[in-house]
Structure formats: structure tokens, C-alpha cells
Amino acid sequence: MRKLLAFMLLFSLYGQSETLKIGIKPSEPWVMYDQNISEENRKPIGFSIDLWNKIASELKVETQWVYFDSVTNLIEATKKGEVNASISAVTITSAREREIDFSNSMYELGLQVMVDAEKSSSSVLELMGQEIKKMMNFETTLMFLLFLLVTIHLRWFVDKKDETSELFSKNYVTGIIDAFWWGITMLITWETPPSKGVARVIDLMWHIVGILAVSILTAIVTSALTAQAISGSIRSEKDLAGKYVAAVSTDAPRQYVEKIGANVIPVKTLEEGIALLREGKVEALVHDGPRLVYLANQYNKKEKKKVLEVAPFTFNPQNYGIVFPAKSELKEDADRALLKLREANGLEKSFHQELKDKWLKN
């Protein structure tokens, strides 16, 4: 009987999978979950989540997610052994390697620059069209048309009373059409017809309206072109020097941008940095490229137009890795599984490539 109980105990222990505590923090599209839901009911998704679940399957272990709100806290907890490992979007650096261990690279990337899409437009005509569209909204267009309608009627009525004038037809319909073209022509060319008395005053007033309209439009377009010259001049990381650049205060990109001479505006989150960028308070936002591309796509889809753009150049190459406590016995097994998942199977894509297509395709 005792032998039977001992056998059943050993069988039950053998059949149970080990459960590992794995630290994660939100970082689109690597780790995403609803932070308003209690931890026990959260269902995290993302590149890093899928990758670890596959590694855990290879190692035949279960996973218990442990949630953190910053990379600093995540690394500190891993260092102290509060979790068995951590995965998110953690850059491998020599400074961090002194305190913890990293896996082999789980993703290779570089920093990129996000700018305001409207200010970085390369077409002057497109930019002018955008600014005119902003100025001529529904209210201003309606007011202009009403002002034009009143003016051409007044001008036609005055001209009709002058029997010597042949500028407009005396017939109402054809006369108003003639007056309309008079108004448009004077706005564009400022050609003043021969007139006197009240007609001359009206011509002069409409002439001044045209000058003011063109002056305002010129000022707006010039201002927009100046902003475009600032944002559009970012062609490489060297162009960031002297510019106001937002970067997450606790992440590695901030330290690099400071070294190249940019005026760094530290932000707590990328969303805060994007808000500053759209408000025109910074000229660029620097962060890991894949995450910027993902967020730009999300914002553009939401706005149903291109409001954010990620410059195509990449700089400061870096790698993401899985974080382990120093001298962790789990690291070697995880590295072996990670290498296996990055290997292609003949003509079929590797699991790692499938994840890239799923989460990081632009």
C-alpha cells in the first residue's frame, strides 16, 4: 500500500509542469493588455507574449505573468529574483548586462524618428493646398460668399444707374454674372475698371479685400513652409542636433539622443511625446523604430489621414533580449529554444518571421 502511495505521489509530481514567473510591461506591439482589468483576468497579447508562450511550450513549463509599469522596475525585480525572467521590449546594453543576464537577441532594430506628417510634406503645392483648406473652412467660406454676393449686387446696382457705363449688362441675370467675374478678377489680378463716384469707392474697397486675403494666405503658407523646413530637414540622426526632441526619460534612446547634441524633452510615455509633437512643442520624437511605426499606423488609421510619419532612416543599431537574473540556469535552455524558433524549416518561414509578419509589418 505504501509503495502504491509513493508511486502515485511521484507520478503526480512528474506530471505537473513547472510554473515560471515572467515579468512584462506594456509596450506596443510587444506587450499589450487592458490595464483597467484586474491582473488575474488580463490576457496579454503581442510579439513578446507569443514568443515567450512558444518558448515555454518548447521548455514544457507554465507561465504566470507578473506586471510592471516601467523597464527600470522590471529589470530591478528580475535582478532580485522576484521573477524567473522578463520579456517585453528591453534593449540589451553593457550597463544593464553588469547586473542581469540577457538572452540571445530576440529582435534586431534601431532608433527612428517620428515627425508631424503635415509639416514634413515634401510638396509645396500640397502644403499650400492644406493651408488653404484650413483657412477656407465652412464658416469662412460662407462668410466670403455672402460678402461677395452683397458686393457684386451693390456694384451691379451702382453700375446700372450709370447710363454711360458698359461694364455690366443692365439685365439682372447676365449683369450679376458679369459682376461676379468682376469680383473674382479683381481679387486675383487687381485690375480696376474705369469708374468714378460710388463705383470707384466699391472698386477700391474690393481691391483692399483682395490685397488682405493674399497677404494673409502668403503669411500662413510662409509660416507652414518654415515649419516644413525645420521638420523636413531631418534626414539623418545628425540633423537632430540642436532640435527639440522628445524621448522617454527612462529608456536607452534618451541617453543616445542627448549624446548627439539634441535638446531632449523627457516624457513619461510615447503618447505624451506624440501629443507634444502634434502640438508643435517638439520637432521630433525618437524611439525604437518598430514601436514608432506601429503607433504611427494606429494614429493614422484613427484619424483616417496621415498625421504622423516615421522617417525611413535607422540609426544606433540595438537588440532586444529576454532578461534573466545573473547566472540563471533557465537562460541556456531559453537561448536554445529561441535559436530554434529563429531557424527556417526548409521553404517555410521560421516562427520568428511569422511573428514579425503578424505584429511588425508596416
C-alpha positions in Angstrom: 0.0 0.0 0.0 2.8 2.4 0.9 4.6 1.6 -2.3 1.4 2.4 -4.3 1.0 5.7 -2.5 4.7 6.6 -3.1 4.3 5.7 -6.8 1.2 7.8 -7.1 2.9 10.8 -5.5 5.9 10.6 -7.8 3.6 10.3 -10.8 1.7 13.3 -9.8 4.8 15.4 -9.3 6.3 14.2 -12.6 3.1 15.1 -14.4 3.0 18.6 -13.1 4.6 21.3 -15.2 6.8 23.9 -13.6 5.3 27.4 -13.4 7.6 30.3 -14.1 7.0 33.9 -13.1 7.6 36.1 -16.1 7.7 39.9 -15.8 6.2 42.0 -18.6 5.4 45.7 -19.1 3.2 47.4 -21.7 5.0 48.3 -24.9 3.1 48.2 -28.3 3.2 45.9 -30.2 5.4 43.8 -28.0 3.2 43.6 -24.9 -0.4 44.9 -24.8 -3.2 44.4 -22.3 -6.1 46.3 -20.8 -4.6 47.9 -17.6 -8.2 48.6 -16.3 -8.8 44.9 -15.9 -7.6 43.1 -12.8 -4.3 41.2 -13.2 -5.9 37.7 -12.8 -8.3 38.5 -15.7 -5.8 40.1 -18.1 -5.0 38.4 -21.4 -1.8 40.0 -22.7 -1.0 39.8 -26.4 1.8 40.9 -28.6 5.1 39.8 -30.3 6.9 39.2 -26.9 3.9 37.3 -25.5 3.6 35.0 -28.5 7.4 34.4 -28.5 7.6 33.5 -24.8 4.5 31.3 -25.0 6.2 29.3 -27.7 9.5 29.2 -25.7 7.5 28.0 -22.7 5.9 25.3 -24.9 9.4 24.2 -26.0 10.6 24.1 -22.4 7.4 22.4 -21.2 6.7 25.0 -18.5 3.7 27.0 -17.5 3.7 30.8 -17.3 2.5 33.2 -14.6 2.6 36.8 -15.8 3.9 39.5 -13.4 3.1 43.1 -14.4 5.4 46.1 -14.2 4.9 49.7 -15.3 8.5 50.5 -16.3 11.6 48.9 -17.7 13.5 50.0 -14.6 11.1 48.2 -12.2 11.1 45.2 -14.5 14.9 44.9 -14.5 15.1 45.5 -10.8 12.6 42.8 -10.0 14.5 40.3 -12.3 17.8 41.2 -10.7 16.4 40.4 -7.2 15.0 37.1 -8.4 11.4 38.1 -7.8 10.6 36.7 -11.3 12.3 33.9 -13.2 12.7 36.1 -16.4 11.2 39.2 -18.0 10.3 39.9 -21.6 8.9 43.0 -23.3 11.0 45.4 -25.4 14.2 45.6 -23.3 17.3 46.9 -25.1 20.5 44.9 -24.5 23.1 47.3 -23.1 26.5 46.9 -21.4 25.4 48.8 -18.4 22.4 46.5 -17.8 24.5 43.4 -18.5 26.5 44.2 -15.4 23.5 43.5 -13.2 21.5 40.9 -15.1 21.8 38.5 -17.9 20.3 38.8 -21.4 19.3 36.0 -23.8 20.5 35.9 -27.4 18.9 38.7 -29.4 15.2 38.2 -29.8 14.9 41.1 -32.3 17.3 43.5 -34.1 16.3 47.1 -34.7 17.4 50.6 -34.4 16.2 54.1 -33.4 13.9 56.0 -35.8 12.4 59.5 -35.8 8.7 60.3 -35.8 7.6 63.7 -37.2 4.4 65.6 -37.9 3.3 64.3 -41.3 1.8 67.6 -42.4 4.9 69.6 -41.6 7.2 67.1 -43.3 5.3 67.2 -46.6 7.8 67.5 -49.5 5.3 69.0 -51.9 5.0 72.8 -51.7 1.8 72.7 -53.7 0.3 70.1 -51.4 1.3 72.2 -48.4 -0.4 75.3 -49.9 -3.5 73.3 -50.6 -3.5 72.0 -47.0 -3.2 75.6 -45.6 -5.8 77.0 -47.9 -8.2 74.2 -46.9 -7.6 75.0 -43.2 -8.2 78.7 -43.8 -11.3 78.2 -46.0 -13.4 76.2 -43.7 -17.2 76.1 -43.9 -17.7 79.3 -41.8 -15.1 81.4 -43.5 -16.3 80.2 -47.0 -19.9 81.0 -46.2 -18.9 84.5 -44.9 -16.8 85.1 -48.0 -19.6 84.1 -50.4 -22.1 86.3 -48.6 -19.8 89.2 -48.7 -19.1 88.6 -52.4 -22.8 88.3 -53.1 -23.6 91.6 -51.4 -20.7 93.3 -53.0 -21.5 92.2 -56.6 -25.1 93.2 -56.2 -24.2 96.6 -54.9 -21.6 97.1 -57.7 -24.1 96.0 -60.4 -26.8 98.3 -58.9 -24.5 101.3 -59.0 -23.3 100.5 -62.5 -26.9 100.1 -63.7 -27.7 103.6 -62.5 -24.8 104.9 -64.6 -26.2 105.1 -68.2 -22.8 105.8 -69.6 -21.2 102.6 -68.2 -21.0 99.5 -70.3 -19.1 97.4 -67.7 -22.0 95.2 -66.8 -25.2 94.1 -68.6 -28.3 96.0 -67.5 -30.2 92.7 -67.4 -30.2 91.3 -63.8 -29.1 87.7 -64.6 -26.4 88.5 -67.1 -25.4 91.6 -65.1 -24.8 89.6 -61.9 -22.8 87.1 -63.8 -20.6 89.9 -65.1 -20.3 91.4 -61.6 -19.3 88.0 -60.2 -16.4 87.7 -62.7 -15.5 91.3 -61.9 -15.2 90.4 -58.2 -13.1 87.3 -58.9 -10.8 89.0 -61.4 -10.1 91.9 -59.0 -9.2 89.5 -56.2 -6.7 87.8 -58.3 -5.3 90.5 -60.7 -6.4 93.7 -59.0 -7.3 95.2 -62.4 -9.5 98.2 -61.6 -12.0 99.2 -64.3 -12.5 102.8 -65.2 -15.0 104.2 -62.6 -15.9 107.2 -60.6 -18.0 108.2 -57.6 -19.6 105.4 -55.5 -18.4 102.8 -58.1 -14.8 103.8 -57.6 -15.2 103.5 -53.7 -16.6 100.0 -54.1 -13.7 99.1 -56.5 -11.2 100.4 -54.1 -12.7 98.5 -51.1 -12.8 95.3 -53.0 -9.2 95.9 -54.2 -8.1 96.2 -50.5 -10.0 93.0 -49.6 -8.0 91.2 -52.3 -4.7 92.5 -51.0 -5.6 91.5 -47.4 -6.7 88.0 -48.5 -3.5 87.4 -50.5 -1.3 88.8 -47.7 -2.9 86.5 -45.1 -2.6 83.5 -47.3 1.0 84.3 -48.0 1.8 84.7 -44.3 0.1 81.3 -43.5 1.9 79.4 -46.3 5.2 81.1 -45.4 4.8 80.0 -41.8 3.9 76.5 -42.8 6.9 76.3 -45.2 9.2 77.4 -42.3 7.8 74.6 -40.1 8.3 72.2 -43.0 11.9 73.3 -43.4 12.5 72.6 -39.8 10.9 69.1 -39.7 11.6 68.2 -43.2 15.3 68.8 -42.7 15.7 65.7 -40.6 17.4 63.3 -43.0 19.7 61.6 -40.5 20.4 61.5 -36.8 23.0 64.3 -37.3 20.1 66.6 -38.1 18.7 66.1 -34.6 21.5 68.2 -33.1 20.1 71.5 -31.8 16.5 70.5 -32.3 13.9 69.9 -29.6 13.4 66.2 -29.5 11.1 64.1 -27.2 12.3 60.8 -25.7 11.0 58.6 -22.9 13.0 59.6 -19.9 13.7 56.1 -18.5 14.7 54.4 -21.9 18.0 54.0 -23.6 17.1 56.2 -26.7 17.1 59.3 -24.5 20.7 58.8 -23.5 21.8 58.4 -27.1 19.9 61.4 -28.3 21.5 63.6 -25.6 25.0 62.5 -26.7 24.4 63.8 -30.3 23.5 67.3 -29.1 19.7 67.3 -29.3 17.6 69.4 -26.8 15.9 66.4 -25.2 12.5 66.9 -23.7 11.9 63.9 -21.4 8.5 62.4 -21.4 7.0 59.6 -19.3 5.3 57.8 -22.2 5.3 57.8 -26.0 1.7 59.0 -26.0 2.9 62.1 -24.2 5.7 62.6 -26.7 3.3 62.2 -29.6 1.0 64.9 -28.0 3.9 67.3 -27.8 4.8 66.6 -31.4 1.3 67.2 -32.7 1.1 70.4 -30.6 4.3 71.7 -32.2 6.2 71.8 -28.9 8.9 69.4 -30.1 10.2 68.8 -33.6 10.7 65.1 -33.4 10.1 62.0 -31.3 12.9 59.4 -31.1 12.3 55.8 -30.0 12.7 52.2 -31.2 11.7 52.0 -34.8 9.1 49.2 -34.8 7.2 50.7 -32.0 7.1 54.2 -33.7 5.9 52.6 -36.9 3.2 50.7 -35.1 1.9 53.7 -33.2 2.0 55.9 -36.3 -0.1 53.4 -38.2 -2.6 53.3 -35.3 -2.9 57.1 -35.1 -3.2 57.5 -38.9 -6.0 54.8 -39.0 -7.8 56.5 -36.2 -7.6 60.0 -37.8 -8.3 58.5 -41.3 -5.4 60.5 -42.7 -1.7 60.7 -42.4 -0.9 62.8 -39.3 2.3 61.1 -38.2 5.3 59.9 -40.2 8.3 57.8 -39.3 11.5 58.8 -41.2 12.9 55.9 -43.2 16.4 56.0 -41.9 17.6 53.9 -38.9 20.5 54.7 -36.5 22.1 53.3 -33.3 21.5 49.6 -34.1 20.4 47.7 -31.0 18.9 44.4 -29.9 16.0 43.4 -27.7 16.6 40.5 -25.3 14.9 38.4 -22.6 16.1 39.4 -19.2 17.3 36.8 -16.6 18.7 37.0 -13.1 22.5 36.8 -13.1 23.8 33.2 -13.6 20.2 31.9 -14.2 20.1 28.2 -15.1 17.0 29.0 -17.3 18.9 31.2 -19.7 20.7 28.5 -21.6 17.5 26.5 -22.2 15.7 29.6 -23.3 18.5 30.6 -25.6 18.4 27.2 -27.2 14.7 27.4 -27.7 15.0 30.9 -29.1 17.6 29.9 -31.7 15.3 27.0 -32.7 12.4 29.4 -33.3 14.5 31.6 -35.5 15.6 28.8 -37.8 13.6 28.4 -41.0 12.2 24.9 -41.8 13.0 24.5 -45.5 10.9 26.8 -47.6 8.6 27.5 -44.6 9.1 30.7 -42.6 10.5 30.5 -39.1 8.2 31.0 -36.2 10.1 34.3 -35.5 9.5 35.5 -39.1 5.8 34.7 -38.7 5.7 36.8 -35.6 7.3 39.7 -37.4 4.8 39.5 -40.2 1.9 39.3 -37.7 2.9 42.2 -35.4 5.5 44.4 -37.0 4.6 44.5 -40.7 4.3 48.2 -41.9 
